[in-house]
């Protein structure tokens, strides 16, 4: 069994609000910048493309929310569209793996999605947030059991969860059992103080615990609120004055012992770099292996349903639409 050692990068950055093309361009520039530092894996925040919908937690009318939803939909991602293919091409050109959070269009529904891309530019995994949190349910559909998986790659076994999914103990445990070695914890970041807790502290605490509990590396990536976004939201809801500022979020890489392998990026845009040494997992598993010698399946047991629960199944094979002869493209929306 090989235990690789390589450099990874976690990005804290602001999207270009409602601008798919420019946000994709920014994503590609950051991949190139990270690759110039010798990284083999670059991780981006939750719904980085094209943005996280913070208006859900603000004092806006239903009419305005519908308007914003349509604006978000029209600037979101079709996975086989030319826009997203540009990210895949950049990953291939720079020979690096990429995990990026997107607002994904499937049919006429949006999903909060993590996309895993290998160093050949191929999409090797797409998972959707299992349960959007609170008001998020008015924007995103839900994932299902097929979204609990591990990508077995040349640099290690990659898993992922989004935001408060990372608090779902049973989902985490399923990923541990699937052999996850490097876990991607995606967050929206930001400094919006709409709830009585510090978002950076929550990301820090949760990500460290997952690393320790699962005896694996965790790469936490969250967004940073930029000046343009802040100005947009202040105009949208003046009552947030003082409760929302630029900055927020955290990006960092954590060892299986719950410690940062290098200083994280906090409250600013930037890239956190750090070494992933998979052999360290052996050191941590020697004492505690949560799904191995430290488990008691005779006392407590997890049962996981990993079925795809799509409401329609075409028995004759993949669905196709007569007359549709070209791939969907982001520009068609």
C-alpha positions, 0 to 999 in steps of 0.5 A: 500500500502506497502512502503519498505525500503531496501539497494541497490548497484550500481557497477562501475567495469571493465569487463575482455576484450573479456573474457565471462567466467571471466567477468561472474565470476567477476559479480558473485563475486560482487553480493556476495560482495554486498549481504554480505553488506545486499543489496536486489538489485545490479546494473551493468553497460551498456554492462558490459558483456563482454565489451563496444566496445570503438573502434567504436570511434577510428581511425580503419579500416573497416577490423579491426572493422569487426575483433573486431566485430566478437571477441565481438560476440563470447564472448557475451551472449546467455540468456539461456546459461550456462554462464548467468545461473550462474549469475541467480544462484548467484542471487538466492543463495544470495536472491538479485535482479540483473540488468546487462548490456550485449551484447546479441546474438539473432540469428545472431544479437547483442543487447545492453541489460539490464537484470532484474533478481529476487531474485529467479534467474528468468529473469523477464525482458529483454530490448534492447536499443531503438536506438544505438548512432552514431557508435554503430549502426554498432554493435547493433540492435535496440529495439522496443516499447516492451522494454518500461516496468516496472517490478513489484517486491517484492522490488518495480517497476523497470524500465531501460534505457541505456546511452543516452536513458536516454535523451529521454524525451518521453520514460522516461515519458512512464515509469513514467506513468507505475509507475516506482519507481526505475529506472536503468540508465546504462552507459558505463562510461570510461574517453575517451575524444572523445567528448567535454563533461565530461562523469561523469558530464553527468551521474551525471546531467542526473541521478539527473534530471530523479530522480527529474522529475519522482519523483523516485529513480535512480540507476546509474551504469557505467563501469570503464576503467582498465589497460588491456583495456587501453593498448589494445586501445592504441595499437589499436589506438596510437592517443588516447594517452592523450585522454583516461586514466584509471578510469572514470564513476560513480556509485550512488543512487539518491533520488526522490529529486535529491540528492545522498542518500550516496556518489557515487563512481567516477573514480574508481572501487567500489560499492556504497551502499544506502538505498531505502525508497519508502515512500520518493516518496510520499513526492516528489509526493505531490508537483509534480506528473509528470503523475498525478496531475501535468500533463495536458493531455488536453494540451499535450499527449503522445501516445506510441506504445509498439508492438514487431516489429519482422520482422517474426511472426509465427501464429501457435505459437513459432518457433522451429527448427526440430532436435534442442533438447538442449539449446544453450550454450555460449560455443557453439559460 
